[in-house]
């Protein structure tokens, strides 16, 4: 399926691949209305996707240092969060172990 429904909303959320496919097909066919009807999307929405593709399409092939840096920072933050969770788990396990050990000796 090319789209998924958001929970609690009646609006459709289309995938990037679906938007790209329709925009490309409409550009090639030269008939926006026909493609919009064929896939059951609004002509205005399809027009918006075509405009976005034409204005920003080449950017999908670019990898800037900022994008790479952001990706690496996100990855580091995620790993730091995982390490923090593991430290908490270890601390809890140690506390439980110490507690049960003290209960056995009394």
N, C-alpha and C positions, 0 to 999 in steps of 0.2 A: 504494500500500500504506500502511496506517495505522500500521504499526510497522516497526521495523528490529531485527534481531538484533545484539547486541553481539558483537564478536569474542571467541571463547574462552568465552563464557557461553551458557547455554541460556535465560536470561531474556529476555523480550521487553521492548523499550523503546518505549512508545507515545508518539506525538506529542501535544503539548498540544492541538491541534485535535481529535484523536481522543477524548481524554479529555473534553474539553468537550462534544463532540457526544453521546457516550454518556451523560454525566451529565445533560445537558439532556433527552435523549430519555427517560431513566429517570424523571426528575422529571415530565415531561409525561404519560408513560404510566401512572405510578403503580405500575409493576410492575418492580421492580429485577431479579428473577430472570429474567424473560422477556427483558429487554434483554441481560443478561449472557450467557444461552444463545445468543441471536441472534447476538452478536458474538464468542462464544467467549472471554469473559473471566470471571474469578472474580467471584462476587457480592460477596465481601468487598472486593475491589479496587474494583469499581464503587461500592460504598457509601462507600469512602474518598474517591473522586473527587467524589462528590456532596457529601460533608461539606466537602471543601476548597472546592468551588465555592460552597456556601452561606455558608461562613465568610469567604472571601476574594475572592469573585467581583467585587465592586465595585472592588477595588483595581486591576484591570487597566485601568480607565478613568482612573485617577489618574496625573498626572505631577507628582511632587514636585520641588522644587529639588534635593534630594539625588540623585534619580535622574538628573536632567539634568546635575548637576555630575559625578557618577560617569561618565556617558556621555562627557562632554567630556574628563575626565581620562584615560579609557581611550583616547580618540582621540588626545590629545596624546602619550601614552606611545607609542602605535603609530607616530605620525609621527616622534617623536624617535628611535625605534629604526631607522626607515627611513633617516633622515638619517645616523645613525651608521654604518649599513652602507654607505651611499654614500661617506662620508668614508673608510672603510677601503678600499673599492674604488678610489677615486681615488688614495689613497696608494700602494696596490700597483701601480697602472698607472704612476704617476710613477716609482716605484722600478725597475720593469721597463724603462721607457723610458730612464731614466738609465743603467742597467746596460748595455743594448744599445748606447746611444750611446757609452759608454766602451769597449766591445768593438770598435766600428767604427774608432775613432781609433788603436788600438794596432797 
